[in-house]
């Protein structure tokens, strides 16, 4: 492969043909990448993907995308229309029913990426509405240069370790809850892009793992 094999222990794009993160759950519905946006609130934020990529016969889009580009490649636009516009990509840890998993022993997460727009890694607890009222623990990921998929080398990748100490809730809204309670039952991990509207950027997400596992393999 022409892609650098830098991966964490949960998911590495260059080695994935199905679009599925290996979370450790035995349930088939765990780990599949999906997108979500502010459209349910009247917003218009959106992702656009390489136009040649089509869903396969099982209606799986992210598998073909990852197979073609060695990761999640897209353009994102955060648009006006909702007061707090957003768009994100995520995966369930246990199943589609948003059951939680104890990830406290992970110590944090690592991510390998390129992105011209900043985003957050978000921990979504089981029973999100009643636990945090959507004010979830998040950690910021800074924007970077974007090289794309031509002539990629290991040095072109941003490898970031994010310990749990970097995750926090926002002040002034939702329910403030101890991080230990959240880590004991996380249902989804999201990569969330948001802003005031007008932000846009290109990104490639290559790998995700537990803290300290994103390395050459």
Rosetta blueprint (number, residue, H / E / L):
1 X L
2 X L
3 X L
4 X L
5 X L
6 X E
7 X E
8 X L
9 X L
10 X L
11 X E
12 X E
13 X H
14 X H
15 X H
16 X L
17 X L
18 X L
19 X L
20 X E
21 X L
22 X L
23 X L
24 X L
25 X L
26 X L
27 X L
28 X L
29 X L
30 X L
31 X L
32 X E
33 X L
34 X E
35 X E
36 X E
37 X E
38 X H
39 X H
40 X H
41 X H
42 X L
43 X L
44 X L
45 X L
46 X E
47 X E
48 X E
49 X L
50 X L
51 X L
52 X L
53 X L
54 X L
55 X L
56 X L
57 X L
58 X L
59 X L
60 X L
61 X H
62 X H
63 X H
64 X H
65 X H
66 X H
67 X H
68 X H
69 X H
70 X L
71 X L
72 X E
73 X E
74 X E
75 X E
76 X E
77 X E
78 X L
79 X L
80 X L
81 X L
82 X L
83 X L
84 X L
85 X L
86 X E
87 X E
88 X E
89 X E
90 X E
91 X E
92 X E
93 X L
94 X L
95 X L
96 X L
97 X L
98 X L
99 X L
100 X L
101 X E
102 X L
103 X L
104 X H
105 X H
106 X H
107 X L
108 X E
109 X E
110 X E
111 X E
112 X E
113 X E
114 X E
115 X E
116 X L
117 X L
118 X L
119 X E
120 X E
121 X E
122 X E
123 X E
124 X E
125 X E
126 X L
127 X L
128 X H
129 X H
130 X H
131 X H
132 X L
133 X L
134 X L
135 X L
136 X L
137 X E
138 X E
139 X E
140 X E
141 X E
142 X L
143 X L
144 X L
145 X L
146 X L
147 X L
148 X L
149 X L
150 X L
151 X L
152 X L
153 X L
154 X H
155 X H
156 X H
157 X L
158 X E
159 X E
160 X E
161 X E
162 X E
163 X E
164 X H
165 X H
166 X H
167 X L
168 X E
169 X L
170 X L
171 X L
172 X L
173 X L
174 X L
175 X L
176 X L
177 X L
178 X L
179 X H
180 X H
181 X H
182 X H
183 X H
184 X L
185 X L
186 X E
187 X E
188 X E
189 X E
190 X E
191 X E
192 X E
193 X E
194 X E
195 X L
196 X L
197 X L
198 X L
199 X L
200 X E
201 X E
202 X E
203 X E
204 X E
205 X E
206 X E
207 X E
208 X E
209 X E
210 X E
211 X L
212 X L
213 X L
214 X L
215 X E
216 X E
217 X L
